[in-house]
Amino acid sequence: MLDALQPLYPWIKAAHVIAMVAWMAGIFYLPRLFVYHVEGLRKQGVVRGSDMDLLFQHQERLLLRAIMNPAMVATWALGVLLIGLGGWWSSGWLWVKLAAVVALTGFHMWLAARRRDFVEGRNTLKGRSYRIMNEVPTLLLLVIVVMVIVKPF
């Protein structure tokens, strides 16, 4: 079956990159929304349950559910298909890349849990914490891109 998909390899690869870009955009933007949300609640006197709080919650939910979750699933599905088509299972660079993608998926799940904390009024993190955590996907993206483009081993 994979042989039949071989002519579609460039299209699958393009779709994978598009899905990854959409996922990364959300991964970078959601922590920034959390910064605005928490600082709005703490510094600007926005009350939990207020229109502004509910607006942030709505934006965060849409970003996570309508963009990030589908993009993550598509990235994974298309990536696994590309691995099968490329036959890279024994390549060292692939396993480092996969480890970074697993870590990125863990970060995605951490963000989803933080969103639930906001919804349930349990957020204890400050804007600074979200700013620092926003560097994690940057480091993982660097590893992923270097592994795919340079293939150092």
Secondary structure, DSSP 8 states (H G I E B T S, - for coil): -HHHHGGGHHHHHHHHHHHHHHHHHHHHHHHHHHHHHHHHHHTS---TTSHHHHHHHHHHHHIIIIIIHHHHHHHHHHHHHHHHHHT-TT-HHHHHHHHHHHHHHHHHHHHHHHHHHHHTT-----HHHHHHHTTHHHHHHHHHHHHHHT---
